[in-house]
Amino acid sequence: MTGSRARAGTGATSRAPRRRAEPIGLGPALRQAWVGYQRRVDHAMAAAGFDDRGFPDGRVLRICSSAAEVTISEIGRELGITRQGASKVVASLRDRRYVTLSASAVDGREKVVTLTQRSIDYLAAQRKATRRIERQLRTELGTDAFESLHLLLRALGGDEQPRLRDYLRTVRDLDGDGPCRLSRSGHPRFSR
């Protein structure tokens, strides 16, 4: 990896991580754990030859693997972004040889996104990496602690939770007066 992508993908910073003397709250601990998990996946993917991994590569490749024909517009709808934004993501994947594009037989204005062997290998490496991380954590924590962790996550998440992007788009302020919109910096901004 090079440049800002390398720093963003590995989480490298110029400062050493701060150590807390006391435990942090559950919310910050969950966010910190998510970042730690993603960094482990990033390192495993780089070791497997996919050091050009970026956001939302894996998600787009999984979308494309779930149907015979997926268009750029469908990817945009699934990600909750514009067609133009989806086009940029797909162009980056095409430039890195993860997908090919062809004209849609249904609508000539649309492009069909097709996975290449490289993307199939990427998805297999990602599955292998996540399974290995889970096995390592189960060994490190012990089966009982690992299963307790899953009980906690199920208690918080449940089966009825919306997808994160859907939640962020529809979350309401405490009074229920209006939807929360994200600012350009990604912070919640509630309408009044």
N, C-alpha and C positions, 0 to 999 in steps of 0.2 A: 504494500500500500504506500501511497505517496500523498503528500500535502494534507489538506484538511480532512479528506476522506479517511486517511490513516488515523488521524487523531480522533475523529468522530467514531470510527469503527472500533477502536481499541479502548477508547475512554482515556487515552494518555493525557496527562496534565503535567504541568511543571511543578506542582505542589504535591507533597506526600499526603495521603489521606489522613484526615483527622480521626483520632481514636477518642471515643467518649468513655468517661469514667462510669457513667450510669446508663442503664438500658434506655433506648429511645422508644417512643410510642409506637403502637402497632402500625399506623399509617405510614410514617417515615420508614419503619422497618420493612414493610411490604414493598415500598418504592425502591429502597436500597437493595433488597433481595432481587427485585426484577432486573435492576441494572447489573448486579453481579451475575445473574443467570445469563443475561444477554452477552456480557463480556466473555463468559465461558464458551458460549456458542460461537461468538466471533473468533476466539482463539482456535477452537476446534475446526471451524470452517477454513481459517487461514492455513492451518496445518494440513488440511485436506486439499489445498490448492485453490481455494476460493477466497483469496485475500482482497478481492474487489467487491465484496459484499457491501450492499448499501440498503438504505431504507427506501421503499418497501419491497425490495427485490423478492424475498421469500414469499410474501403475501401475494404478489402478482403472479408468481410462478405457480403457487397453489391454486389460484383462481383459474389459471389457464389449464391446469391439469385436471380440473373437475368437469370439463365439458369438451366435446369434440371441437366446437368452434366458439371462440371467444373473441369479441371485437374490442377495440380500444374504448368505445363508448361504454360497453358493459363493464370493463375494468374500472373506468371512471365512476360509474354508478356504485359498484361494489366498494370502492375505496372512499366514496363520498367526496370526490373531487371533480373538477370540470374535465371535459373531453381533452382540452388543451393540456391540462396538468397530466392526465393519463398518457397523452401522446409523448410528453417529455420523459416520463418514467419508462415507457415502452421503447423509446428511441435509445435511451441509455442501455437498456437490456439488449437491444438489437446490436448496438455498437460493441457490446462486450460478448456477443455471440451466444446469448441465452435464448433468444427468440428470433423467429423470422416473421415477416409480414407478407400478406398476400391480399389481393382484392376479394371482397366478399361476393359470393355468387348471388346473394339476395339484394345487396345494396352496394353499388359501385363506389359510393362515397365512403363506405366503411372499409376498414382493414381488419383482417383476421390475424390474430396473434397465435403463432404455433411454437411449441416448445422444441428446442434442439436437444441433441444428446447431452450437451453440456448442462442444460437446465435440469434434465432428468437425473444426471449425476449429482448436481447441486442438491436437489431435493432428497436424494438418497443419503448424501453426506450429512445433510441437516437432520434427517431422522436418526441416523446413526449417532450423531453428536448428542442430540437431546436424550436419547436412550442411555448413552454412556454417562452423561451427567447425572441422570436419575439413579443409575446403578451406583455411581460414586457416592452420591449423597446418602443413599440407603445404607451403604456400607459404613460411611463416616458417622452417620447419626444413629444407626441401628434401626431395625425394622419397626419397633414400637414407636420410636420418635418420628420416623418418616411417615408412618400411617397416621399418627396424631397430627402431623402437619397437614396432611390431606384432609383430615376431619375439620380442622380449623378453616382451611380454604373452602371446603364445601359449605361450612356453616356461613361463611361470609358471602360466598358467591351464589350458592343455591342453583337450582335449575332454571329459574325464571328470570335471570338477569339479562338485560339487553347487551348487545355488543358495545364495546367501549365507545366507538365513534357515534353510535346511536344515542348512548347515554349523554355524551358531551354535547350533542346537538339539541337535546330535549330537556336537559336539566333545568330546573326552575329555581328561582330564588326562594328564600324561606317563607315569604308571604304567598308564593304561588302566583305572583303578579305577571310574570313574563319569563320567556326563555332566556337561558344564558347563552351568550355568543362569545366565542373566543376572540380576543384581540389579536392583532398581527403578531404579537410576541407569544401567543399561545395561552395567555392568562384569561380566566373567566371574566366576562363583563356582562353584568345583569342589566336587562332593560328595565326602565321604570315607567 
